């Protein structure tokens, strides 16, 4: 391996692996200082957090359930990031995906076989998310309207529209959720295969999201379409000069991003509660942004990032006996903050090293 290739690999390792790990460690250290300032023992707190998340099968199952949703929304945001787009709308796309899934499951004949019902319901969730994601993509490609503003506003529209449809057409009696979907539309709980997970809502949607992660890796790094999407994300002008249809790729990337967020609703609607419920997203769409940033928008990095944020989400329920559960929100925010700061530090470090090498070569030639 040449010196240049070795240097490039080292810089990539520093950027994509070392930076997120250091960011997490710094966040945990700052969280420990905050816990100590509250007069509590940080060691006891983190020991409790580890024991209740990864120390038992039930706790681990809860982490996996929460991580499944974060993995899906994070993957959707990451695909948009690769195209140079900032999808803040995963929350709304997830919400409408759940609405479409429940609506179709209730509209189809209840005796429809599962091998037909389940894929149709999943497709409805993905289609709803894709349609909602394609709109800001079109506005960006055709009119240059910034996707951040569009997706934020469309989150509110999605929630208002979804709530209206629920209350006026789908709600059962005075509840804020639909009727339960037929058994043929449901996803199996993993406790059926592993009794140790009994009581934990983790279900087959976990394997669906892992498969989608693998598929997105192959699509982005092993196909021409993926290459063009990444090229658009790196430089629109260079991609346009190379003959890449920039606008089309933007719309496609945003639609795919929305589809990935929408189909994630299966974890709740088809695998947990078996109905669509108002507010079921619990801000998972916004947390998916943090997951994607921590993973450096790489499908392989999304799995550990989602597990971390899933564990913190689960931890909020168990650490409340020692400190306020809002500490988890602080930890998540600090992880995100340190990732952003350290990314800039690493970029400047690499840029300075590159400039120094160029200057050294110029001096040698002189």
Secondary structure, 3 states (H helix, E strand, C coil): CCHHHHHHHHHHHHHHHHHHHHHHHHHHHHHHHHHHHCCCCHHHHHHHHHHHHCCCHHHHHHHHHHHHHHHHHHHHHHHHHHCCCCCCCHHHHHHHHHHHHHHHHHHCCCCCCHHHHHHHHHHHHHHHHHHHHHHHHHHHHHHCCCHHHHHHHHHHHHHHHHHHHHHHHHECCCCCEECCCCHHHCCCEHHHCCHHHCCCCCECHHHHHHHHHHHHHHHHHHCHHHHHHHHHHHCHHHHHHCCCCHHHHHHHHHHHHHHHHHHCCHHHHCCCCCCCECCCCCCHHHHHHHHHHHCCCCHHHHHHHHHHHHHHHHHHHHHHHCCCCHHHHHHHHHHHHHHHHHHHHHHHHHHHHHHHHHHHHHHHHC
